Amino acid sequence: MKSKNLVTVLFLLLCSVSLLFAGGKKEQGEGFAGKTLRFLTIQPHNVASKNLAAWFEEETGAEVELIVVPYDNVIEKAVLDVTSGANQIDVVEYWYPGLGTLVENDVLENLDKWYKQNDSSLNIQDYLPTFFDVYTKIGGSRYGIPYDGDMHLLWYYKPLLEKYGLKPPQTWDEYTMVAKTITEGEAGNNVYGCAIMGAKIPLILIGTYLNRLGSFGGSFFDAAGNPAINSPEAVAALEALIEQAQYALPTPAAVAFDEALGGWFTGKVAMVEFWTDLGAMTNDPNSSEIVDQWGVVPLPKGPPPKGRVVASVNAGFALGVSTGSKNKDLAFAFLYFAARPDITERYNTVVGGIDPVRKSTLDDTKFIDFVSKEVADAITLANANAVTWPTSALWFKLQEPLNDNLSLALTGDKTPQQALDDTQKAWKKIIGK
């Protein structure tokens, strides 16, 4: 009798462990009513995070408390929470270039076993390769799930291009011509050929530059990992940006999200490089005056022989479980919930700033109806040549001189060659090469 009871106890224990780690009933929502999860998220995703929190609460009965910070403070906030011993955060939404910093400071739980145990139920193979490794993997291990598949596309206001008999540009030379033609043609009307986001904020300015750097065939580093930021392609890309800024919404060095969107939503700019959710935002009559009057194409390509069509993975966010979480079972349940294909479909088809990270989303009729087939096709094409930011723990030190020098070039205080030569020297010093 005792032996039979012991076998029963062991069987139940094994079942409980299996359910906990393999996405079983508890991990999917049972047993969490009355508990509170603290979710660190970013201000631009406040609406999306509220939606995700509400859906999780409806399914599990757990309360989700949002800790909302500016996107450029999220890595610092997550690191400080763990290193100070405060341990107030359960789930972290992180900007992917900060992955190395988070791992170096032991902020994120290793998810290698979690991925193996949930591979089938979460259809891990469905994640777009563009985002899966770069968002989640460093040092051979994974620490998060892809959440927001940010990349830039080129959006254009049809009436302005049609007015001058122009087509959407396929090359950066054509882009310059379109911007120049419209800006000069609309002189005195407060209308411009493009909006260039050049504010001295790494995510903004480096992102705008990467749009050109990648398509010109340049890169931050060469194949051996050495800095290559002053290569001929890198200099040519910055020269193109400086030339195009002459025909942009004033003043590019002060233009960030809000300024660019203000010009776009009122039909004052013909082109803008922006994320894939802009179509849904533009078709909202509460904020836009140009509903259904826009088009979208992949970013233009640079000159031969290295020019190519790319998608710059600017911004881009993932979710991970904090090592300091006091509610690990609840935190892993939330991670599983956010990764579920049905939940992914749900937050990709509401206005909330969350862009696709799964292959299936791009073929999903609900998503296509939500964003338009034109947007879905542009995303698919762009994913073939995505260019990403580094995720090394050194990146936040490296981005400072690059951001500073790009800004000095944009304002005319340095030539493109000087700006990138100075960046190259600073990078070699930081890296120790």
Secondary structure as UniProt FT lines:
FT   HELIX           2..21
FT   TURN            22..23
FT   HELIX           25..28
FT   TURN            29..31
FT   TURN            33..34
FT   STRAND          36..42
FT   HELIX           43..45
FT   HELIX           46..60
FT   STRAND          63..69
FT   HELIX           71..73
FT   HELIX           74..83
FT   TURN            84..85
FT   STRAND          91..95
FT   HELIX           96..98
FT   HELIX           99..104
FT   TURN            105..106
FT   HELIX           112..122
FT   HELIX           124..126
FT   HELIX           129..136
FT   STRAND          137..138
FT   TURN            139..140
FT   STRAND          141..142
FT   STRAND          145..148
FT   STRAND          152..157
FT   HELIX           158..163
FT   TURN            164..165
FT   HELIX           172..185
FT   TURN            186..190
FT   STRAND          194..195
FT   HELIX           202..215
FT   TURN            216..217
FT   TURN            223..224
FT   TURN            229..230
FT   HELIX           232..245
FT   TURN            246..247
FT   HELIX           252..254
FT   HELIX           257..265
FT   TURN            266..267
FT   STRAND          271..275
FT   TURN            276..277
FT   HELIX           278..282
FT   TURN            285..287
FT   TURN            291..292
FT   STRAND          294..297
FT   TURN            304..306
FT   STRAND          311..312
FT   STRAND          317..322
FT   TURN            323..324
FT   HELIX           328..339
FT   HELIX           341..347
FT   HELIX           360..363
FT   HELIX           365..371
FT   HELIX           373..382
FT   HELIX           383..385
FT   STRAND          386..387
FT   TURN            393..394
FT   HELIX           395..410
FT   TURN            411..412
FT   HELIX           416..431
//
